[in-house]
Amino acid sequence: MNKAQRLVQTNFRKVRIQSVSLRFGLVYSALFISSAVMFLSFVWWGTIGLLDQRVRHSIALDAHALLTEWTREGILGLENLISNRLAQDIDDNAIYLLSAPDGKLLAGNLAHWPVRLDPALSWQTLPVLRDGQLNLAQVRIWTLQGDYHLLIGRDISERTQIQRMLTDAMLWTCLMVGLLAVGGGWIVRTLFRRIIHSINRTTLAITQGDMSRRIPVSGTGDELDDVALTINQMLDRITRLMDGVKQVSNSIAHDLRTPIARARAELEDASSSATSEQALRAAIDQAVINLDNVTGICEALLRIAQIEAGTRRSAFAIFDLATTLRDIAELYEAVADDHDLKLQTDLPAHLPFWGDQAMFQQALANILDNAIKFSPPHGSISLSAWILPSTTAHEREQAGTIRITVVDCGIGMNEADLARAAERFFRAERARHTPGSGLGLALVQAIVELHGGTLRLSHNNPGLAVTIDVPAIHDFHD
């Protein structure tokens, strides 16, 4: 064998050993064979042990009866009892031998004492000559008073045959179990390779750019289907996140390009056509405003990212949320008056809360700013807060939840817009011509989720209802 062939064989062995499915199948086969061998060995030893125990028990009963007769009737009574026992031996497996002190045989069915008999051992298994045949027997010897010797035993040839049959059966069973284990291991390996190769093909296709590929599901509802469904759900979420990243990237590029392009155009126009220092300064101031808008968008994105990452909990403390809401309402009441709107409040006296007060003020300010921005003149906006009561079973589950609502009578949103309102840079069609970046509700949702709450938008017909549910202070600590 040349060097190239040896190298190929070595690599082949490495590949086979390094196969996870092969190792899994081998482990399964080894466990299956080991458990089968252990069970069969237990049956074998139990059966042989039971037969041996029955032989010894039979010899012990015979010995008790014969020794009792020796004690009562002497040597003649013992000879008669042995003769009677041999006459009644239907199974023809009893062995008796009684000898005098001079070695003369007095009773029994053996022609002479066994040649391999060891006087130092109590229980012995040895061949004996009986009726002209050499059979295997288990015997025990007693030395009686007067130097008489008594041998009692049983022919165990049938037990030896049973033992041989059990051994052969166990060997054939082990062979069949081994074949079944190899077949089962191969099936397990095939099933394992199927799911692994399916995952490998899917991930390989995804790495090559095909994000639509999914692991096939057999529909049997087994564990392999559970793994496939879980991985497919993960891939669906990754796809949605990547689509969201693409959308956010496009939105960022669009929303940043507009003020930057406008600032560049104004500066370029001022550079070429400004006739006075005042006109040049005005162009510069307008360009600064546009660039401030860019900075504001970047800061909003950075703040949303920090909030979603959970790194803004350092300022959490206990504060009165009712007081905070009254301060915000008082601030925006003047803004509402400027837009010919009426801001109504329904707030409790005290509302203890654990969280970031400045962050919550920013969230409510964004909501009220949107409500004022999109409400027509002579309308009304309401700000309410309360702790949910526990009068019903459903409400009892929500006990300890603070609910804040902001309801306006503005232009509202359709169902499709409500579903996407909290996405970054999303702006409803009706709001495209109003100032804004589309990050307000995204920031609100990030703040609410940081405080362990939920944000819901619903129709007010007309207008929009914004509902915030956050845990009360004792539930939030839990």
Backbone torsions as a table, in degrees:
resi	resn	phi	psi	omega
1	MET	NA	126.0	-177.0
2	ASN	-82.1	176.8	-175.0
3	LYS	-66.6	-37.7	-179.4
4	ALA	-63.7	-42.4	179.8
5	GLN	-65.4	-41.1	177.9
6	ARG	-62.8	-38.4	179.7
7	LEU	-65.4	-41.0	178.8
8	VAL	-63.1	-44.3	-179.8
9	GLN	-65.1	-39.8	178.4
10	THR	-62.2	-46.3	178.8
11	ASN	-63.1	-37.3	179.7
12	PHE	-63.7	-42.9	178.5
13	ARG	-63.1	-40.7	179.4
14	LYS	-61.7	-43.9	-180.0
15	VAL	-63.1	-43.1	-178.1
16	ARG	-66.4	-41.8	-178.4
17	ILE	-70.4	-35.2	-177.5
18	GLN	-79.7	-0.7	178.1
19	SER	-74.2	121.1	-179.3
20	VAL	-64.7	-42.0	-179.0
21	SER	-64.2	-37.3	178.6
22	LEU	-66.5	-44.6	177.7
23	ARG	-61.3	-40.9	178.8
24	PHE	-62.0	-44.1	177.9
25	GLY	-64.8	-39.3	178.7
26	LEU	-65.5	-42.2	178.2
27	VAL	-62.3	-43.0	177.5
28	TYR	-60.1	-46.4	-179.4
29	SER	-62.7	-43.0	-179.1
30	ALA	-63.7	-43.8	178.5
31	LEU	-64.8	-40.8	179.8
32	PHE	-63.2	-47.3	-179.3
33	ILE	-66.1	-42.8	-178.9
34	SER	-61.9	-45.4	179.9
35	SER	-64.6	-39.5	179.0
36	ALA	-65.6	-43.6	179.9
37	VAL	-63.9	-41.5	178.4
38	MET	-62.7	-42.3	179.2
39	PHE	-65.2	-46.3	179.9
40	LEU	-64.6	-37.5	177.7
41	SER	-64.5	-39.8	177.4
42	PHE	-61.9	-43.7	178.5
43	VAL	-63.7	-43.1	-178.4
44	TRP	-62.9	-52.4	-178.8
45	TRP	-65.4	-36.4	178.3
46	GLY	-64.8	-42.3	-179.7
47	THR	-66.8	-49.4	179.5
48	ILE	-62.5	-40.7	178.6
49	GLY	-64.6	-38.1	178.5
50	LEU	-65.4	-43.3	178.4
51	LEU	-62.7	-43.0	179.0
52	ASP	-64.3	-39.0	179.1
53	GLN	-65.5	-38.7	178.4
54	ARG	-65.2	-40.2	178.0
55	VAL	-61.8	-48.1	-178.3
56	ARG	-65.3	-37.9	179.0
57	HIS	-64.7	-40.4	178.5
58	SER	-64.1	-42.0	178.3
59	ILE	-64.9	-40.6	180.0
60	ALA	-63.6	-40.7	177.8
61	LEU	-64.8	-43.1	176.9
62	ASP	-60.4	-44.4	-178.6
63	ALA	-61.9	-41.7	-179.8
64	HIS	-62.3	-44.0	-179.6
65	ALA	-67.1	-43.2	-178.4
66	LEU	-67.3	-42.2	179.9
67	LEU	-67.7	-34.6	176.1
68	THR	-65.1	-41.7	177.9
69	GLU	-64.9	-38.3	176.7
70	TRP	-61.1	-42.3	-178.7
71	THR	-66.6	-37.0	-175.2
72	ARG	-84.8	-46.4	-170.3
73	GLU	-110.9	-11.1	179.0
74	GLY	84.5	-162.5	-172.8
75	ILE	-67.5	-35.3	-179.5
76	LEU	-67.9	-42.0	178.2
77	GLY	-63.6	-36.0	179.4
78	LEU	-67.8	-40.0	178.5
79	GLU	-64.2	-41.7	179.4
80	ASN	-65.0	-41.1	-179.1
81	LEU	-66.2	-37.9	177.7
82	ILE	-64.1	-42.9	179.1
83	SER	-62.2	-41.7	178.3
84	ASN	-64.0	-42.0	-179.6
85	ARG	-62.7	-41.1	179.5
86	LEU	-67.4	-36.0	179.0
87	ALA	-68.3	-30.7	-178.2
88	GLN	-93.9	5.3	-177.3
89	ASP	-78.5	89.8	-178.6
90	ILE	-69.5	-39.3	-178.1
91	ASP	-74.5	-13.3	178.8
92	ASP	55.0	46.6	177.5
93	ASN	-130.2	2.8	179.1
94	ALA	-81.6	142.9	-180.0
95	ILE	-129.3	124.4	177.9
96	TYR	-133.2	147.7	174.4
97	LEU	-157.1	125.8	179.0
98	LEU	-124.2	129.2	-177.5
99	SER	-128.4	150.3	178.7
100	ALA	-81.5	172.4	179.4
101	PRO	-60.2	-29.0	180.0
102	ASP	-85.4	5.2	178.4
103	GLY	92.2	-0.9	179.4
104	LYS	-71.2	135.5	179.7
105	LEU	-80.4	122.6	-176.4
106	LEU	-98.1	-34.9	-179.2
107	ALA	-160.4	159.4	177.7
108	GLY	130.6	179.4	-178.0
109	ASN	-119.7	22.4	174.3
110	LEU	-111.9	144.1	-178.8
111	ALA	-75.3	-26.4	179.5
112	HIS	-162.6	170.1	178.0
113	TRP	-67.4	142.2	179.3
114	PRO	-56.8	139.5	-176.1
115	VAL	-67.6	-41.0	-174.7
116	ARG	-87.9	17.2	-177.5
117	LEU	-68.7	132.1	179.2
118	ASP	-110.9	109.1	-176.7
119	PRO	-61.7	-19.6	-177.0
120	ALA	-78.4	-15.3	-177.1
121	LEU	-103.2	144.0	178.3
122	SER	-83.4	-59.4	178.0
123	TRP	-96.7	131.2	-178.9
124	GLN	-139.5	143.7	173.8
125	THR	-116.8	117.1	-173.6
126	LEU	-154.1	162.9	178.0
127	PRO	-79.0	139.5	178.2
128	VAL	-130.1	149.5	179.0
129	LEU	-96.0	115.2	-178.0
130	ARG	-137.8	122.7	-178.9
131	ASP	58.1	36.3	177.1
132	GLY	78.8	5.1	-179.9
133	GLN	-121.2	141.6	179.1
134	LEU	-94.0	109.4	-177.8
135	ASN	-120.5	156.9	178.0
136	LEU	-85.2	134.2	-176.6
137	ALA	-138.5	155.8	173.4
138	GLN	-112.7	123.5	-171.9
139	VAL	-132.0	165.1	173.2
140	ARG	-145.8	143.8	-174.4
141	ILE	-114.7	137.5	173.6
142	TRP	-120.9	135.2	174.3
143	THR	-98.4	116.6	-175.7
144	LEU	-92.9	169.6	179.4
145	GLN	-62.7	136.7	-176.9
146	GLY	90.7	11.2	177.9
147	ASP	67.2	27.9	170.2
148	TYR	-80.9	151.1	-179.6
149	HIS	-122.9	133.5	-179.1
150	LEU	-122.3	126.7	177.0
151	LEU	-115.9	128.2	177.1
152	ILE	-126.8	134.2	-178.9
153	GLY	-158.7	-179.2	178.2
154	ARG	-137.8	140.2	174.6
155	ASP	-73.9	120.3	-176.6
156	ILE	-109.7	26.1	178.5
157	SER	-62.0	-42.2	179.2
158	GLU	-64.3	-39.4	177.5
159	ARG	-63.3	-37.6	177.7
160	THR	-64.2	-39.4	176.8
161	GLN	-64.4	-42.0	178.0
162	ILE	-62.6	-41.9	178.9
163	GLN	-61.2	-41.5	179.3
164	ARG	-65.6	-41.0	178.5
165	MET	-63.7	-43.7	178.4
166	LEU	-62.7	-39.8	178.9
167	THR	-63.3	-46.5	178.1
168	ASP	-61.6	-43.0	179.7
169	ALA	-63.1	-39.1	-179.9
170	MET	-66.8	-39.8	179.6
171	LEU	-65.1	-43.6	178.0
172	TRP	-66.3	-37.7	177.7
173	THR	-65.1	-40.9	177.4
174	CYS	-62.1	-38.5	178.3
175	LEU	-64.1	-45.3	179.1
176	MET	-66.1	-39.9	177.8
177	VAL	-63.3	-39.5	177.4
178	GLY	-61.0	-42.9	178.1
179	LEU	-64.2	-42.8	177.4
180	LEU	-63.2	-39.9	179.5
181	ALA	-64.3	-41.7	177.9
182	VAL	-63.5	-44.0	177.8
183	GLY	-64.1	-43.4	177.6
184	GLY	-64.2	-40.4	176.7
185	GLY	-61.9	-38.6	177.8
186	TRP	-65.4	-39.9	177.7
187	ILE	-65.1	-44.4	178.6
188	VAL	-61.8	-41.2	178.2
189	ARG	-62.3	-41.0	179.8
190	THR	-64.1	-45.0	178.4
191	LEU	-63.2	-41.7	-179.6
192	PHE	-65.0	-41.8	179.4
193	ARG	-66.9	-31.9	-179.2
194	ARG	-61.7	-48.6	-179.0
195	ILE	-69.8	-38.7	179.8
196	ILE	-65.6	-45.9	179.7
197	HIS	-66.7	-34.7	177.1
198	SER	-64.0	-44.4	177.0
199	ILE	-63.7	-41.6	-178.7
200	ASN	-63.5	-44.2	179.6
201	ARG	-64.0	-40.8	-179.2
202	THR	-65.9	-48.0	-179.4
203	THR	-65.6	-35.3	177.8
204	LEU	-64.4	-41.9	178.1
205	ALA	-64.4	-37.7	-179.9
206	ILE	-67.9	-41.0	178.6
207	THR	-64.4	-23.6	177.5
208	GLN	-89.1	4.6	172.8
209	GLY	108.1	-4.5	-179.3
210	ASP	-90.5	89.3	-177.5
211	MET	-77.1	-4.3	-179.3
212	SER	-87.6	-11.1	-177.1
213	ARG	-69.9	140.0	177.9
214	ARG	-137.4	158.1	178.9
215	ILE	-74.6	128.2	-179.8
216	PRO	-65.0	143.6	179.6
217	VAL	-111.6	129.1	-176.0
218	SER	-75.4	-24.3	179.7
219	GLY	89.2	4.0	179.5
220	THR	-80.5	-15.8	179.5
221	GLY	77.1	16.8	-179.5
222	ASP	-84.8	-173.7	-177.2
223	GLU	-64.0	-32.9	178.6
224	LEU	-65.0	-38.6	175.9
225	ASP	-65.7	-37.3	177.9
226	ASP	-61.9	-43.7	178.2
227	VAL	-63.3	-44.6	-179.1
228	ALA	-62.6	-43.4	-179.8
229	LEU	-64.6	-40.9	179.5
230	THR	-64.0	-43.9	179.4
231	ILE	-66.6	-39.4	177.9
232	ASN	-63.8	-39.7	176.1
233	GLN	-62.8	-40.2	177.5
234	MET	-62.7	-42.6	179.2
235	LEU	-66.0	-37.8	176.7
236	ASP	-61.4	-43.3	180.0
237	ARG	-65.9	-41.8	178.0
238	ILE	-60.9	-41.1	178.9
239	THR	-62.1	-44.5	179.0
240	ARG	-62.9	-41.3	179.2
241	LEU	-64.6	-40.8	178.9
242	MET	-66.6	-39.1	175.3
243	ASP	-63.0	-39.2	177.3
244	GLY	-64.5	-39.5	177.8
245	VAL	-63.2	-42.1	178.2
246	LYS	-62.0	-42.7	-178.9
247	GLN	-65.7	-43.0	178.9
248	VAL	-64.2	-40.1	178.9
249	SER	-62.3	-43.5	177.8
250	ASN	-64.1	-41.4	179.8
251	SER	-65.9	-40.8	177.7
252	ILE	-61.6	-46.6	-179.7
253	ALA	-59.9	-40.6	-178.6
254	HIS	-70.5	-47.4	-175.5
255	ASP	-71.7	-26.8	176.9
256	LEU	-83.8	-32.1	-177.9
257	ARG	-66.6	-36.9	-175.8
258	THR	-63.6	-54.9	180.0
259	PRO	-66.9	-32.3	178.7
260	ILE	-67.8	-44.1	178.3
261	ALA	-63.6	-38.6	179.2
262	ARG	-66.0	-42.2	178.7
263	ALA	-63.3	-41.1	180.0
264	ARG	-64.8	-42.6	-179.2
265	ALA	-63.9	-41.6	-179.5
266	GLU	-66.1	-41.5	178.7
267	LEU	-67.2	-39.6	179.1
268	GLU	-65.7	-40.2	178.8
269	ASP	-66.1	-40.9	179.0
270	ALA	-66.8	-35.8	-179.8
271	SER	-65.1	-33.0	-175.2
272	SER	-96.2	-25.7	-172.8
273	SER	-126.9	0.0	179.8
274	ALA	-68.4	131.6	-177.2
275	THR	-103.6	-8.1	-178.5
276	SER	-147.1	164.0	178.1
277	GLU	-65.0	-33.8	-179.5
278	GLN	-65.1	-41.7	179.7
279	ALA	-67.0	-37.6	178.9
280	LEU	-66.5	-41.8	178.2
281	ARG	-64.2	-38.8	178.8
282	ALA	-62.6	-40.6	178.3
283	ALA	-66.1	-40.1	178.7
284	ILE	-65.2	-42.8	179.2
285	ASP	-61.7	-40.1	179.0
286	GLN	-67.3	-37.8	177.2
287	ALA	-64.7	-37.7	177.6
288	VAL	-63.7	-39.5	177.7
289	ILE	-61.5	-45.2	179.1
290	ASN	-63.1	-40.4	178.3
291	LEU	-70.2	-30.6	173.7
292	ASP	-63.3	-35.1	175.8
293	ASN	-62.5	-40.9	176.7
294	VAL	-61.8	-44.8	178.8
295	THR	-61.6	-40.5	178.8
296	GLY	-62.6	-40.4	177.9
297	ILE	-63.8	-44.5	179.6
298	CYS	-63.5	-41.8	179.1
299	GLU	-65.3	-38.6	178.6
300	ALA	-64.7	-43.2	177.9
301	LEU	-62.7	-43.2	179.7
302	LEU	-64.1	-39.6	-179.0
303	ARG	-67.9	-40.3	177.7
304	ILE	-61.8	-42.6	179.8
305	ALA	-63.1	-41.4	179.7
306	GLN	-66.4	-39.7	179.7
307	ILE	-66.8	-44.7	-179.6
308	GLU	-65.3	-28.7	177.8
309	ALA	-78.9	-8.1	177.8
310	GLY	75.5	23.1	-178.3
311	THR	-94.4	6.2	-176.5
312	ARG	-109.8	31.2	-179.2
313	ARG	-92.1	-0.9	-175.1
314	SER	-65.9	-26.2	-178.1
315	ALA	-93.5	9.9	-179.4
316	PHE	-67.3	136.0	179.0
317	ALA	-160.9	168.7	177.0
318	ILE	-83.5	129.1	176.7
319	PHE	-146.7	166.5	-179.5
320	ASP	-87.6	105.9	-178.0
321	LEU	-66.5	-31.2	179.2
322	ALA	-63.6	-41.6	177.7
323	THR	-64.6	-41.2	177.8
324	THR	-61.0	-43.0	179.6
325	LEU	-66.5	-37.6	177.9
326	ARG	-65.3	-38.6	178.3
327	ASP	-63.9	-42.3	178.9
328	ILE	-65.6	-41.7	179.5
329	ALA	-63.6	-39.5	179.1
330	GLU	-65.4	-37.7	179.3
331	LEU	-66.4	-43.8	-175.9
332	TYR	-86.4	-7.1	176.7
333	GLU	-65.0	-37.6	177.4
334	ALA	-68.7	-38.0	178.2
335	VAL	-66.0	-38.5	178.1
336	ALA	-65.0	-40.0	178.2
337	ASP	-61.4	-37.9	179.0
338	ASP	-63.4	-28.0	179.0
339	HIS	-97.7	13.5	179.4
340	ASP	59.9	43.3	178.4
341	LEU	-122.1	156.9	179.4
342	LYS	-114.3	124.1	179.3
343	LEU	-100.8	116.5	-179.0
344	GLN	-107.4	143.8	-178.4
345	THR	-127.5	147.7	173.8
346	ASP	-140.4	90.3	-171.9
347	LEU	-124.7	145.6	176.7
348	PRO	-74.3	171.0	-179.5
349	ALA	-68.1	-42.4	-178.9
350	HIS	-140.2	147.0	-179.9
351	LEU	-149.5	80.4	-177.7
352	PRO	-60.4	140.2	-176.5
353	PHE	-151.1	147.9	178.0
354	TRP	-109.2	116.3	-179.9
355	GLY	173.6	-166.5	179.0
356	ASP	-96.1	109.9	-174.4
357	GLN	-63.7	-45.2	-179.0
358	ALA	-63.8	-37.8	-179.2
359	MET	-67.5	-40.8	179.0
360	PHE	-68.0	-35.4	174.8
361	GLN	-61.1	-40.5	179.1
362	GLN	-63.6	-41.7	179.9
363	ALA	-63.4	-48.3	179.7
364	LEU	-67.0	-33.8	177.5
365	ALA	-64.0	-41.0	178.1
366	ASN	-62.4	-41.9	-178.7
367	ILE	-66.3	-46.7	-179.8
368	LEU	-66.2	-36.0	178.4
369	ASP	-62.7	-42.3	176.6
370	ASN	-65.0	-41.2	-179.2
371	ALA	-62.1	-42.0	178.6
372	ILE	-70.0	-38.7	-175.8
373	LYS	-65.0	-37.1	-172.8
374	PHE	-105.6	7.5	177.5
375	SER	-94.4	139.4	178.2
376	PRO	-75.4	161.8	178.0
377	PRO	-59.0	156.0	179.2
378	HIS	66.9	17.3	177.1
379	GLY	-96.5	-174.6	-179.4
380	SER	-137.2	151.5	177.2
381	ILE	-129.9	135.7	-179.0
382	SER	-119.1	139.3	176.7
383	LEU	-122.3	119.7	-177.0
384	SER	-131.9	154.5	176.3
385	ALA	-153.9	140.9	177.3
386	TRP	-164.3	166.6	174.4
387	ILE	-95.5	129.1	-177.0
388	LEU	-60.6	130.4	177.1
389	PRO	-73.4	170.4	-178.9
390	SER	-123.5	52.7	-178.2
391	THR	-81.8	-24.9	179.0
392	THR	-118.7	169.9	-179.1
393	ALA	-63.3	-41.3	-179.8
394	HIS	-65.7	-43.0	-179.5
395	GLU	-71.5	-27.5	178.5
396	ARG	-63.8	-32.4	176.4
397	GLU	-67.9	-28.2	-178.5
398	GLN	-97.3	9.4	180.0
399	ALA	-58.5	141.3	-177.1
400	GLY	87.5	15.0	178.5
401	THR	-106.8	130.7	176.1
402	ILE	-92.2	129.3	178.7
403	ARG	-114.1	128.6	178.0
404	ILE	-120.6	130.5	179.5
405	THR	-127.9	141.4	172.5
406	VAL	-127.0	116.4	-175.1
407	VAL	-120.4	130.0	177.9
408	ASP	-124.8	177.1	179.2
409	CYS	-122.7	39.2	-175.8
410	GLY	-86.1	-149.4	-173.6
411	ILE	-78.1	-19.3	177.9
412	GLY	67.4	-167.3	179.9
413	MET	-141.8	154.6	171.8
414	ASN	-83.9	176.0	-174.9
415	GLU	-61.7	-40.9	-179.3
416	ALA	-64.3	-39.7	179.6
417	ASP	-70.3	-36.0	178.6
418	LEU	-61.5	-37.3	-178.6
419	ALA	-68.4	-25.7	-176.0
420	ARG	-112.6	6.9	-171.4
421	ALA	-61.6	-31.9	-176.4
422	ALA	-89.6	3.9	176.9
423	GLU	-74.1	149.8	179.6
424	ARG	-67.4	133.8	177.1
425	PHE	68.9	6.9	178.1
426	PHE	-78.9	134.3	176.4
427	ARG	-135.1	127.9	179.6
428	ALA	-63.9	156.2	-177.0
429	GLU	-59.5	-35.9	-178.5
430	ARG	-71.8	-16.9	-175.7
431	ALA	-108.2	10.1	-175.3
432	ARG	-67.8	-25.8	-176.1
433	HIS	-96.1	10.1	176.5
434	THR	-105.4	152.3	-179.7
435	PRO	-62.6	146.4	178.2
436	GLY	149.0	164.6	-178.6
437	SER	-113.2	-7.9	-178.4
438	GLY	80.8	19.4	-179.6
439	LEU	-110.4	-4.5	-174.5
440	GLY	-62.0	-54.9	-178.4
441	LEU	-70.7	-28.8	174.7
442	ALA	-63.1	-39.5	176.9
443	LEU	-67.6	-40.8	178.3
444	VAL	-60.3	-46.8	-178.9
445	GLN	-63.1	-40.2	178.5
446	ALA	-62.4	-41.0	-179.9
447	ILE	-66.8	-45.0	-179.2
448	VAL	-62.7	-44.0	179.5
449	GLU	-66.9	-32.9	175.6
450	LEU	-61.6	-33.1	178.6
451	HIS	-89.0	11.9	176.7
452	GLY	76.3	22.6	-176.8
453	GLY	-112.9	-173.3	179.2
454	THR	-130.9	150.3	178.1
455	LEU	-118.1	128.4	178.9
456	ARG	-129.5	138.6	176.3
457	LEU	-115.8	137.4	-178.7
458	SER	-146.7	166.2	-179.4
459	HIS	-76.6	144.6	173.0
460	ASN	-110.9	-16.9	175.2
461	ASN	49.7	76.0	-0.3
462	PRO	-91.0	167.9	175.9
463	GLY	102.4	-165.9	-173.7
464	LEU	-134.0	141.3	175.8
465	ALA	-115.5	121.8	178.5
466	VAL	-106.7	123.9	-177.6
467	THR	-120.5	129.0	177.2
468	ILE	-119.6	123.6	174.1
469	ASP	-113.4	122.0	179.1
470	VAL	-130.4	149.9	-179.9
471	PRO	-66.7	142.5	173.1
472	ALA	-69.6	171.9	-168.6
473	ILE	-62.6	-39.6	-176.9
474	HIS	-73.7	-35.8	178.2
475	ASP	-72.3	-34.9	-176.6
476	PHE	-66.1	-36.2	176.8
477	HIS	-65.9	-34.2	178.1
478	ASP	-64.8	NA	NA
